[in-house]
Amino acid sequence: MKHFNDCPIILDDYLNYLLTIKGRSNLTVKEYYYDLKRFLKFIIMRKKLFGYNLNSDINSVSILSINKRDILDIDITDLHAYISFCDSNYNDSTKTKARKISAIKSWFKYLHNTVELIDKNPAEKLELPKLQKRNPVYLTLSESERVINSIKEEKNEFNRARDLCIILIFLTCGLRISELTGINIESIKDDKLSVIGKGNKERIVFLNENCIYAIKSYLQLRPCTKNTTALFLSSHKKRISNRSIQLRLKKYIELAGLNPKIYTPHKLRHTAATLMYKYGDVDIRTIQSILGHTSVATTQIYTHLDDDDIKKGISKNPISKLKI
């Protein structure tokens, strides 16, 4: 059992429930931890508990003394007040606001439905902000080729082989950055790559010939180390970090003459999915399986069409061929 710093038992139990029973990733649980800790700090200030008030520095507020009685005293107006507080003090995007509200709703649902510690759920009618649907940002095929070619300018042979391997896996397999850094040598069997995705769910992704060739070339240069079985190593012979990959990609995006603020590792995931749909003659369910999406609705953003596709579709309409 893991214990979280500065957490009352009522919150610590919930975070461990997410980790052990629900199988949420460490990263997801950490986000819940920070979001709910800040929420409880605000509640303490608003309710003037333990000598704090709304003029207190929220960073100095301890939530360790909060108990079940304090939780029972929370109502929907307190939740609305917290959202208003966040709007006034933090430059949260709609997506971030939705995440914070979702964390609160999930916690109260757990307290009410799962462990039955409270007899009413104050967050039941708390509304989530409407997220604007946007088409994913992605590299075109020619832009992807420019990024791949830019890796050739890396002078260090080990870095060049490793980075080519990483970029190819991003662009062809559509992995999340945490999934990629989590790959171990034993994760690869022939043309199959075992990936641990969100919620610690395992899925199999197939590697194409370019990926297999790049991996074999990289493994010839990868230093032998007993300390880790990680596939991708840093210059310190340790598992490469998410941050290191972000910086390496930024370098190659710039060398390709593209904007590194736009094209992040997650945009390469968008690129893989979009190119698969556009050129691979695969259906949405196949892409859902490759990306590890729980819901096909999440995958449907990749079925967007560019202007050329729309024009082509309109020109193929049989009505356009009629003589009028």
Number of C-alpha atoms within 10 A of each C-alpha: 9 10 11 15 9 13 20 17 16 16 23 17 16 21 26 18 16 19 20 13 10 12 15 19 16 15 11 14 19 15 14 23 20 12 17 20 20 20 22 22 21 26 25 23 19 17 16 13 15 13 10 20 17 13 8 14 12 16 8 9 19 18 21 16 13 20 13 12 9 14 17 14 11 15 13 14 12 18 20 15 14 19 16 11 12 17 13 10 9 9 10 13 11 14 14 12 19 17 17 22 24 17 20 22 21 15 22 21 19 18 20 17 14 10 10 12 15 17 10 15 20 22 22 14 9 16 12 15 13 9 11 8 7 8 14 15 17 22 22 13 14 9 15 20 12 18 22 19 14 19 23 15 10 15 9 9 12 19 19 17 22 22 23 23 22 22 22 22 23 22 25 21 25 27 27 21 20 14 15 23 19 21 19 17 15 11 17 19 11 9 13 15 19 17 22 19 19 19 14 14 12 12 15 16 20 17 20 14 10 12 21 19 12 18 23 13 16 22 16 11 13 18 12 11 11 7 9 14 17 18 22 25 20 15 10 7 16 15 19 18 16 15 10 11 20 16 14 15 22 20 16 23 24 15 17 19 12 16 12 18 9 13 20 20 23 17 19 27 24 27 26 28 28 26 18 21 18 15 9 10 9 11 11 19 14 14 22 19 16 17 22 23 15 11 11 15 10 11 20 14 17 23 15 14 14 9 8 9 12 12 11 10 11 12 12 11 10 8 10 10 9 7 5 5
